Amino acid sequence: IIGTVMRGKKVAILESRLGPQPAGLVARRGGEPVLAPALAEVPDIDPARIAALVTGLQSRPAKLAIFQTGVGTRALFEATDALGVTRNLKECLERSIVLVRGPKPTAVLRARGVHIDLSAAEPFTTAQVLQLLREVPLRGERVIVQRYGVTNAGLEDALQEEGAQVVEVPTYRWSLPEDPSPLERLIHALGRGEIDAVVITNAAQVHNIFQLAGRLGRAGELRESLNRVLVASIGPVASAALAEFQVNVGLEASPPKLGPLVAALEAALFTSAP
């Protein structure tokens, strides 16, 4: 079956950095991947702010440090390398509870020799992070949160409700790609009924494609188009973003990884094949 299941099926992939990986998985199953990156990671490091953060941690250590992404964690340490304060940061973290939200920040921290106290369970969402914090008293305590592409409002609101002083550390932000033309072409192709499935691997991809469709005056049409095709979501966070725009989720990967996502997509397209 492999190599033929997706034959004749056009599968749109909105992933940017890792786009070739799911595209290759689709192609090997006979499908035609349509790459339309919907997300760009833009560096958002302020060296002066990072230096001030480390200095502040030396005088007042954080009770808790939360690392949410591998990209952001790596960017933070690269910034402290350039400033010559990585050793100081690691000494500060030795006095903190270190929490990670998934395997990618875990790998970066381990490579840097940083201890890890708490690891969120799959599917590595804010809900799993907050479960770990139920027994951690935070009132009046300082909490460092490594930000990913956008502020995790749900996490920060919950921390502040517990009385914590949240210090967000920006490392990168998400935006539309510098060249949005592939995404524009996808919006038009969806409107013409030329796409069979759409693969969503990040909630921000959903916001960005609708932002672009809004500029084109086609947001309503995009919603209708997506609800006519199979929308494959990598996990609950992406699914929640789709629900926000009233888009039906055809399938959700479990666990939330690319391999299971494409396998579930393959099974769904095989089931729906004439």
N, C-alpha and C positions, 0 to 999 in steps of 0.2 A: 504493500500500500504506500509506503514512504516513497516520495518522488512522484506520486500521481494524485494523492488525495486533494491537493489544492490546485490541480491543473485547471487553468482557465479562470482562477480566482485572483482578483486584484486586491491586495491587502495593503492599506495605507499605514505607514509607521511614522509616528510623530516624534520618536526619540531622536535626539541630536547627537550627543557624544558617543553613545553606544549603538547608534542606528544600524551600522553594518551587521551587528551581531544578530538581532532579530530578522533583519532582511535576509541574511544568509540562511537562517533556519527556515524561513518561508520558502526561499528559492529551492532549497534542497527537497522540499516537499511538493515541488511542482508549481508553487504559486508565483505570482508576479508582484514582488514588493514595490511599493510606491513610497519612496522616501520623501517626507515633507517635514523637515525639522521645525518644531514649534517653540523651541526654547533655546536661549543662549545664556551661558553662565558668564557673567561680567564680574571681573575682580572688584572687590569693594573693601580693600584693606587701607586703613588709615594708620601709617606707621606711628604717628604721634599718639594716637589713641591706644594702640597696642602697647607702646612703651609706658604710657600712663597707667594702663591696666596692670601690667606686671609690677610696677612700682607700688601701686595701691594694694595689690595682693600681698606684697612683702610686709606691709605694715598692718594690713587687715585681711587675713586669709579668708577665702570663701568656704562656707560649710559644705557647699555642693558645687560641682562643675559638671555640666551636661554637654556631651558632644553628640551632635545629631547626624553629621554626614562625614564621609571620608574626605571628600573634596575640601570642605570647610576646615576640617581638623588639620589636613596637610597644609592648607594655605596659612593657617595661624602659625604653625611651627616654622614654615618658610619665612614668615615675617619676623618671628623672634630670632631665627638664624641670622637674618640680615641685620637685625638690631644688636646682635650679640648678647641676647638676654634669654636664650633658650634654657640654659642651666637654671636661671632664676625662676622661670616659669615652672619647670619641673619640680623644683624645691617647693614652690607654692602648692602645686598639685599634690605633693606628698602629704600635705596637711589637710587635704579636702577629700570628701567622698566623691569619687569619679564614677559617673553614670554614662553609659553609651547606649545609643538607640539602634544599633545594628552591627553587622560584621565589618562594614567598611571603616567606620571610625575606630572600631576595636583593633583592626589590623594596623592602622596608622599609629595608634597609641602604643601598641605592643612593640612596634618597630622603634619607637622612641624611648622605650623602657619605662613607660608610665603605667602605674598599677591601675587596675579596674576593679571597682567594688560592686557595681550593679550593672547588669546587662538586661535590656528589655527583651522580652520574648517576642517571637513572631506573632503578628506580622509587623512588628517594630513601629507601631503607631504611637501617637501621644497617649492613647489610653493605656498601653502597656507601660509607658514611662511613669504615668501617674500612679499606676498600681504599685510600682516599686517604692514610691515616695510616701505611701500611707503611714509607714512606721518611722519616717524621718522627720523629727521636729524642725520646722523651718522658721518659726516666728522670730522676727528680729535678725534672722541670719542672712548672710550675703550668698546669692546664687549666681554663678556664671553660666550663661547659656550661649553656646556657639550657634549662631544663626545660620540657617541655610538660605535658600534663595529669597525667602520672605520671612517676616516675623511669624513665629508660631504663636499666634494670639491665644489659642486654646491653652497651651502650656503656660505661657506667661501669666494669663489671667488666673489660672489655677494656683500658680506659685504665689502670686500677690494676695490671693484670697487666704492663703495660709500664713500671710504676714511676712513673706520673704522680700528681701530687697533684690530685685532682679537686675543684673548687669548683662545686657546683650552685647555679644561680640560679633559684629558683621565681618564676613570674610569674602562673600560674593553675593551677587543678586541675580535674579532671573529677569530676562527681558525677551522681547521678540528677537529672532535672528536678524542680523544686519541685512541679509537678503531674504525678504519674506516671500519672494516670488514662487518657490515650490509650494509653500503653504497656500498661497492665493490660488494656484493651479488646482490644488487638492479641493479647495472649497467649490470651485467651478465644476470639477469632475464629479464631486458628490452630488451637486445639483443636477447634473446630467444623468445620474444613475450609473456611473461607470465604475464605481467602487463597491466591492462585496463586503469588506470588513475594515475596521479601523482599530489599530492597536494603540492604547493609551498607557504610558508607563510613568506618568507624573501628573499630579493634579494641575500644576501650572500650565501644562500643555493645553488643557481644556480652557482655562481662562484666556490663554493667548490666542487660540484659534477663534474663540468667540470675540475677543477684542478686535482681531483683524477683520472678521466677518462684519462686525459692527461698523468699522470704517468703510467697508465696501457696501454697506446698506443691505447685508444679506444674513444677519444674525438669525432672524426667524426662519429663513430658508435653510440655513445650516442645521438648525435644530430638527427640522422636518427631515432633512436628508439623513442625518445621523440616526434618526429613529426608523429609517427604512433599511439600514444595514446592520450587520453584526458588529457591535461595539465590544471589544475585549479590553477589560481593565486589569491592570497588574495587581490591584489590591484595594482595600477599603477606603484609603485616602483618595485615590483617583476616582473610585466609584462615587464617593460623596460629592466630589466636584462635578461629575457628570449629572448627578441628581439635582445639584444646584441649578443647572441649566436645563433641567427637565429632559435629559437624555436618558433613554433606557439602556441599562447595562445588560448586554447579552450573556456575558460570562465574566467571572472574576477568578484570577489565578489563585491557587492554594497549593503550596505556599506562594507568597507574592514575589516570584522571581521570573526571569525571562523564559527559562526552559519550560516550566509548568504552564506559563501563559501561552506559549506557542503550541504546546501539546494539547491544551484545552481548545485552542482555536482550531487546530487540525481536526480534533474529534467533532467539534461543532459543525465545521464545514463538510465533513464526511457525512454526518447525519442529515444535513440539509441538502446534500447533493441529490439530483434527480436520478 
